[in-house]
């Protein structure tokens, strides 16, 4: 099932009787049920929603985000990958990413699609404070920090857009299933 259908399924499942919460995470939907909920009834209704979600959902949104590639780890990432900073930026901007899921923090988008030459393990020592809007990489993913928080990913840039606003509908700028491209702004020398 396409990601945007699973995300929609999680949203619709929240309205089922006995469902306390539903969460889309990558390739799954997790349900939290109230005590005494008829599991078989929820399963039957969820299967019906699943079939409907596959048929009625619109294609994923495609967003282009402006990025200032001036993260404090950009030069270290380039060195560790055997590339120049410009090559790191070109590789990072040269692919389409998919929002796999939101987690860790409200609005923290895990983006699949990081090119293999940029894949590094998380930092050995996490930072106590990562600025809001930071663009980071770790493993096979990229991510955008929606607010200031601790973090152990490599910071390669920043996005000046509001990534999470609890008063907005939806509160997260990025949603599961979205397709993301990054557009460099003010590429460093």
Steps between C-alpha positions, in 0.01 A plus 500: 500500500640845417626707795237768462228231527650361821522851645136560409406162649660597833308829499166329426565222753502758781125539450419132549319406824749386763807638323690729738771591248645392166850568372648459153864390519675407179324192364260444792208648688497446877171515693447561871166361614297574811449216747207282402510594131378231260822429310326306222257786435787750482690267264196463271443875488871566449509260202205686348679833550817348349318405179338843476827683569670324209229614261427855612826663605661765287865464401761626746590866515827608340682778686824684430666641811763777494814397687800702611779241483707648781465234770782470749575142388499561124878507464548198729237305304673592174837386635365172639323426171803591288312785332511878484224698678359593155484129407319421826247774422456383140444140609262601778294722268509257209238255626136491603438409863191335646367589843501152651349602834489769766645433843758573769351852523169635368562578133842330486492348150710193423583525128595189304719526192840626617760411233733221610822709473360729776396226741681527832416362844362737759751719683685321779405783740156658461461875535310644793341758272426488126342820362147494359497455122826305492537261206681186608610161372563164668492147369288488184281797592482876507293691754390850591490603867169687554613659826811534712582166659780257574615297202766266371478550125751684276387857433551603138259790458192683619151580380342830606140379456279423800501121510256455789229733629251348747242767401515412129292234325679273448759601761790341310619650171618156386267200502562127454513412133599851385773519239771754583770670295756741641597820321834650606496866606830687524733207426827550692832534321 
